[in-house]
Amino acid sequence: MKADHDLDTAVTEGSLVVIRGWYSIAAEYGLHVPRPGQRPYSSDAPGMCISVDALEAGLWFPLHPLIEECLRWWRISPSQVAPNSWRYLVVFLGECRGAGIIPTRDLFMTCFRLCKSQGGYYLTARVGFRVSGAPSNNKGWKSRYLFVSGPVWGFRLDWSAHPIGNALPYLSKEEFVLVDRLKGIISSSCAIKEMTELWLVKAGLSSASRDRMDLGDLRGMPKMSDGKAPSTRAATPA
């Protein structure tokens, strides 16, 4: 599993300022470029490892309590999960909010299950849930990572590999009714295919507007004399 992630990062010191602004990362969170030889699984990392692609998929800070709860349940680090898998969890949270449903781990685990691959873990819809339109994992995402420090994380940061228990949770009658509602809501969610900033704002998962970041610009982003990187946002018409 680790061998697939034995790559240098494309994230530079100069790109950190842009990343912070683009994804509205508060000053209380420190952003760090890995030192030479440091990898997502390194035990001496200065914080949580995250890929820029996961941020683009909607995994923003502070992390939703349900995301932290799922990570504790799975006993894995966030960087072990394929970036686009976070899209399913973020969409679940947003659609629950829109439908007035309180999101719980049991409800989510009834809709999706975590699977293990050679290079990590990924989420997939359970039988009975029709989910389509999710983009394929972005090529090169394993080399677009950085470390985030700040709060005391409520889940493990070290990498682990172990069997995943995917038994269906025990649900109450009321929860079965909610699951039936979610089947229709999630299967028709446009956010799975195109997660816009407006959707994230309405879902309560983002508070600022942004354009889509060009992930291919990370390595070539220059550093200015004041320590800040130039903005890559599209110009706003006057």
Phi, psi and omega in degrees: 000315182292328182300328180290345182246018180276066185228145172289154180274150175270352180284132181248165176303321181293336182275347184298321180297318180294317179298317180300314181289321184296320184253018174050048180275118184297158183296339180291345178260125176274139178250134187224135171276134179302142174288161178307129180088348179282139183234168179305331183264003184297136182286342181262019180295146182282003180174204180283136176271137178214146176268150177298330179294327176292322175298318180294333179278359176108003180278089186250166181255146357290149180295141177297142180306326180292326177297315178296321180296319179295319179297321177295319181294319180283337181062042178226168178272149179304326183288353177274351183263131178303135187308314184290345175293330178296335179301321180296316182290320179294317178296320177302313180297315182293318181289326175297318179298315181295330182267358181074026180258132176284116182287132177230162179297320181297319178296317180294317181292342175279335179271324185225162176223152180267132180240155181253134175239182181296326184259001181157220183229155178210156179262145175218153181288145177285164177301132182103345177251116180267107180235122181220167176096353180292132178294152177291160181301133183295130179297132177089006184296333183292345179255012178243071184231157177211174178247144179237125178242166178152262183285172172279112183290141182268027181207169184283145178256339179284155182277143177218157177226120181202161179299145180257125176277119183241028176295142179296136178294156173281126183244149174280171178299320179296322180290325176299321178296318179295322179297319178298322177295317182294330178302316180286322183292311185289322182295335181256007183290123178284343183290336179297320181277319184222091181276099181273161178296323179299320179295318179297322179295313180296328181280356180078017182255000177205150181240359184228151180269145180206166171264175178283137182277140175276100185294339180287349182270357189300311186291326184268009183286118183285159177252130183276167184295335179272006178090358182255149178270150179292150180289142176247015178291151176291143180294139180270127180301142180289000000 
